[in-house]
Amino acid sequence: MSEISRILVIGALGQIGSELTPALRQRYGADNVVAADIREAKGTPLAEDGPYEICDVTDRTRIDRLITGYKIDCIANMAALLSAVGEKVPQKCWEVNINGLVNTLEAAREHELKQVFCPSSIAVFGPNTPRDSTPQETVLEPTTMYGVTKVSGELLCHYYHLRFGVDARGLRYPGIISSETLPGGGTTDYAVEIFYKAIEDGHYDCFVREDTMLPMMYMPDCIKATMDLLAAPREKLMHRSNYNVAAISFTAGELAAEITKHLPEFTIDYKPDERQAYADSWPRTIDDRIAREEWGWTPAYDLAAMTKDMLEVLTKRQAAGALYAG
Ligand SMILES: NC(=O)c1ccc[n+]([C@@H]2O[C@H](COP(=O)([O-])OP(=O)(O)OC[C@H]3O[C@@H](n4cnc5c(N)ncnc54)[C@H](O)[C@@H]3O)[C@@H](O)[C@H]2O)c1
């Protein structure tokens, strides 16, 4: 089948969608990538650099209209409620993450789209999963509603491929660290907040313990992984909807120490809250050999390179009086 050419990104205003959409527009052409979200985006680059539409992922009729109107052949479904938010409203988390995904898969089946992309997460793992070098195939018994939706989502994508031939692809993203859009309420948000607070206040109250180690990835690697999987030849993909992808694993203490190399006055206190339990149920490190073998995944950023880049970007923005402008 020929390559995808017209993409609908639902959840485009989020932490990942807001950087994935411009990257897709650069590769596939600005007019060929429709950004959509449940929120207004007037005046933002996403709304000005290409088509922008309001779309609730739970509204199937709206998705159908956008597919027909824009001759869409691929949906990237980035709309979701993440772990910490999802645990506050678990029923809503199921509705958006699962009913929304079923809508995109059904739309892909009926309109014979070439591809659907829907991210999974390290939240598919749970306390019974090996936490070090977590394998691709392992125990998936999450203890958060978010994790339950992500396991179910992987299975749904797999089912739609087997049963209906829908080319549904997905990655188990680790915690994503980025400087453009603030994260939307996940457990790994501390690894982003710490940079803003280090620059703004010289101090951060961290909501997980110092020894908490989780798998993380810098946004340029997240975008690269996503674009590479979207462009991978269909016949090479055996796992398709649930690839482990690893980049960097570090403890909260190691991240703070790395920041201190650049900002020696920086201080941190550890005040674990309910998110500690979610973090404790997730892996420390990930085995991503399958992604490397099947479609050539390799990350570029380690802890030192990511920290240096984050601090440079945010320091420049603060000097321009727009630390939170992203
Ligand atoms: N950011 C991470 O660290 C991370 C890690 C693992 C997996 N993921 C996954 O990646 C995907 C994108 O995550 P993100 O970090 O960008 O999330 P985010 O919370 O930053 O953004 C989600 C976007 O979805 C939109 N949205 C919410 N409900 C909607 C609805 N009903 N219809 C349409 N849009 C709706 C929101 O307005 C928001 O812009 C999600 O599937 C998430 O589970 C993210």
PDBQT file of the ligand as one rigid body, heavy atoms in Angstrom, charges set to zero:
ROOT
HETATM    1  N1  LIG A 401       3.335  12.851  27.650  1.00  0.00    +0.000 N 
HETATM    2  C1  LIG A 401       3.784  11.684  28.081  1.00  0.00    +0.000 C 
HETATM    3  O1  LIG A 401       4.720  11.637  28.890  1.00  0.00    +0.000 OA
HETATM    4  C2  LIG A 401       3.159  10.412  27.591  1.00  0.00    +0.000 A 
HETATM    5  C3  LIG A 401       3.713   9.184  28.017  1.00  0.00    +0.000 A 
HETATM    6  C4  LIG A 401       3.135   8.005  27.576  1.00  0.00    +0.000 A 
HETATM    7  C5  LIG A 401       2.058   8.037  26.688  1.00  0.00    +0.000 A 
HETATM    8  N2  LIG A 401       1.538   9.235  26.287  1.00  0.00    +0.000 N 
HETATM    9  C6  LIG A 401       0.392   9.210  25.375  1.00  0.00    +0.000 C 
HETATM   10  O2  LIG A 401       0.604  10.091  24.300  1.00  0.00    +0.000 OA
HETATM   11  C7  LIG A 401      -0.649  10.659  23.879  1.00  0.00    +0.000 C 
HETATM   12  C8  LIG A 401      -0.572  12.179  23.908  1.00  0.00    +0.000 C 
HETATM   13  O3  LIG A 401      -0.233  12.555  25.232  1.00  0.00    +0.000 OA
HETATM   14  P1  LIG A 401       0.085  14.065  25.654  1.00  0.00    +0.000 P 
HETATM   15  O4  LIG A 401       1.142  14.006  26.686  1.00  0.00    +0.000 OA
HETATM   16  O5  LIG A 401       0.252  14.925  24.473  1.00  0.00    +0.000 OA
HETATM   17  O6  LIG A 401      -1.282  14.407  26.406  1.00  0.00    +0.000 OA
HETATM   18  P2  LIG A 401      -1.857  15.857  26.801  1.00  0.00    +0.000 P 
HETATM   19  O7  LIG A 401      -2.715  15.647  27.999  1.00  0.00    +0.000 OA
HETATM   20  O8  LIG A 401      -0.763  16.850  26.869  1.00  0.00    +0.000 OA
HETATM   21  O9  LIG A 401      -2.757  16.199  25.535  1.00  0.00    +0.000 OA
HETATM   22  C9  LIG A 401      -3.936  15.517  25.223  1.00  0.00    +0.000 C 
HETATM   23  C10 LIG A 401      -4.761  16.398  24.316  1.00  0.00    +0.000 C 
HETATM   24  O10 LIG A 401      -5.990  15.730  24.071  1.00  0.00    +0.000 OA
HETATM   25  C11 LIG A 401      -7.020  16.702  24.101  1.00  0.00    +0.000 C 
HETATM   26  N3  LIG A 401      -8.287  16.046  24.426  1.00  0.00    +0.000 N 
HETATM   27  C12 LIG A 401      -8.748  15.639  25.635  1.00  0.00    +0.000 A 
HETATM   28  N4  LIG A 401      -9.964  15.114  25.511  1.00  0.00    +0.000 NA
HETATM   29  C13 LIG A 401     -10.291  15.175  24.200  1.00  0.00    +0.000 A 
HETATM   30  C14 LIG A 401     -11.414  14.790  23.446  1.00  0.00    +0.000 A 
HETATM   31  N5  LIG A 401     -12.485  14.233  24.019  1.00  0.00    +0.000 N 
HETATM   32  N6  LIG A 401     -11.392  14.998  22.119  1.00  0.00    +0.000 NA
HETATM   33  C15 LIG A 401     -10.328  15.573  21.497  1.00  0.00    +0.000 A 
HETATM   34  N7  LIG A 401      -9.236  15.973  22.175  1.00  0.00    +0.000 NA
HETATM   35  C16 LIG A 401      -9.218  15.776  23.510  1.00  0.00    +0.000 A 
HETATM   36  C17 LIG A 401      -6.601  17.717  25.135  1.00  0.00    +0.000 C 
HETATM   37  O11 LIG A 401      -7.244  18.957  24.933  1.00  0.00    +0.000 OA
HETATM   38  C18 LIG A 401      -5.090  17.761  24.917  1.00  0.00    +0.000 C 
HETATM   39  O12 LIG A 401      -4.743  18.794  24.021  1.00  0.00    +0.000 OA
HETATM   40  C19 LIG A 401      -1.703  10.064  24.814  1.00  0.00    +0.000 C 
HETATM   41  O13 LIG A 401      -2.261   8.917  24.228  1.00  0.00    +0.000 OA
HETATM   42  C20 LIG A 401      -0.891   9.655  26.018  1.00  0.00    +0.000 C 
HETATM   43  O14 LIG A 401      -1.518   8.615  26.729  1.00  0.00    +0.000 OA
HETATM   44  C21 LIG A 401       2.065  10.423  26.725  1.00  0.00    +0.000 A 
ENDROOT
TORSDOF 0
